[in-house]
Amino acid sequence: MHTDLRSDTVTKPSPAMKAFMLDAPVGDDVFQEDPTVNKLEQFAAEYFGKEAALYCSSGTQTNQIAINVHCRPGDEVICSKDAHIYFYEGGGIAKNSGSSVHLLPGDRGRINAADVRAGIKDPNNPHYPLTTLVSLEDTMNRGGGAIYDFNEIKAIRQVCLENKLPLHLDGARLFNALVENKVPPKEYAAQFDSISICLSKGLGAPVGSILLGNKDFIHLARRARKVMGGGMRQAGIIAAGGLYALQNNIERLKEDHQHAKQLETALNALNWVEEVLPVETNIVVARLSNHVNVSELISKCAKKDLHFMAFGDQMIRMVTHLDVGANNINHTLSVLKEI
Ligand SMILES: *Cc1c(COP(=O)(O)O)cnc(C)c1O
């Protein structure tokens, strides 16, 4: 039995998704003539009650494009110190947009309205960089899949409105949050000026992310995408996988969360595990006792065809997804017990 818990990006398209992709009508998307891309963008925009959407190659690209549209060189973005946009995008905020970051500590990566308010610099004081964007991440990857309290998001939105600042969401795993907190997608999305969602994570599409916003924002984002070399031609063949995922794979994310809960319980019962971050969605992060050699543990498990990742100091991360079934969870539990 092969069990890959390294990431929810390792999913492969199902036979039904592949058939849908092969049948998709295509055209030149840089001319905005790909009917499948257009359909996907329209579907996503309507789902979240936004005016427009843009299909892009990755979640890094949708985040970086959003930052590029919102910020000018010398500006500053407020986000968590653990934010993907800062930690895992190769310094793209500085490199692509010439902007810097103001990093807030956050609770498992979730920043709060009071810290955002205190972090906004006085725009009339020429010493400071101009704060021009606030960015949140939901669910929070480095926070072990933690979900934001929707009331806190609304409070942060209020601070942004008072200071005329746009609010961006890195919603790579937004659907994992929404199937749990049951906030209606349109009500949730109304809090943000721009939203990035990944189709290639738990939703199981092979490629792509979507950027959402109003018409003017997406118009500028389309230009930024072209500048970054992200304009794709007959992209409908991959976009079809994303459309299939949005139409079929959202509700089943709950299964992934149940599987992650099972892993949490099993890990908590092991005497060589110090702590497991409370599981809220599909990410399980555990801190191991000091005597455990993490890389040795990982290679021992890999020999039994169970794969997961080291995640910083004495930590491991396991992520459930649509290619992890009940039998894979049983496999994982038995390997962890005997190791
Ligand atoms: C995966 C991920 C992204 C985007 O990653 P890509 O691999 O570039 O698609 C963005 N934000 C978060 C929180 C992620 O987990």
The ligand as an SDF file (V2000), in Angstrom:
LIG
                    3D

 15 15  0  0  0  0  0  0  0  0999 V2000
    0.1210   25.7500   -1.9110 C   0  0  0  0  0  0  0  0  0  0  0  0
   -0.1140   27.1000   -1.4040 C   0  0  0  0  0  0  0  0  0  0  0  0
   -0.0750   28.2090   -2.2540 C   0  0  0  0  0  0  0  0  0  0  0  0
    0.2450   28.1450   -3.7220 C   0  0  0  0  0  0  0  0  0  0  0  0
    1.1650   27.2020   -4.0760 O   0  0  0  0  0  0  0  0  0  0  0  0
    1.4810   26.7960   -5.5850 P   0  0  0  0  0  0  0  0  0  0  0  0
    2.2570   25.5670   -5.3800 O   0  0  0  0  0  0  0  0  0  0  0  0
    2.2510   27.9210   -6.1590 O   0  0  0  0  0  0  0  0  0  0  0  0
    0.1930   26.5820   -6.3000 O   0  0  0  0  0  0  0  0  0  0  0  0
   -0.3570   29.4420   -1.7150 C   0  0  0  0  0  0  0  0  0  0  0  0
   -0.6800   29.5770   -0.4320 N   0  0  0  0  0  0  0  0  0  0  0  0
   -0.7540   28.5330    0.4150 C   0  0  0  0  0  0  0  0  0  0  0  0
   -1.1730   28.7570    1.8260 C   0  0  0  0  0  0  0  0  0  0  0  0
   -0.4550   27.2570   -0.0440 C   0  0  0  0  0  0  0  0  0  0  0  0
   -0.5260   26.2280    0.8040 O   0  0  0  0  0  0  0  0  0  0  0  0
  1  2  1  0
  2  3  1  0
  2 14  2  0
  3  4  1  0
  3 10  2  0
  4  5  1  0
  5  6  1  0
  6  7  2  0
  6  8  1  0
  6  9  1  0
 10 11  1  0
 11 12  2  0
 12 13  1  0
 12 14  1  0
 14 15  1  0
M  END
$$$$
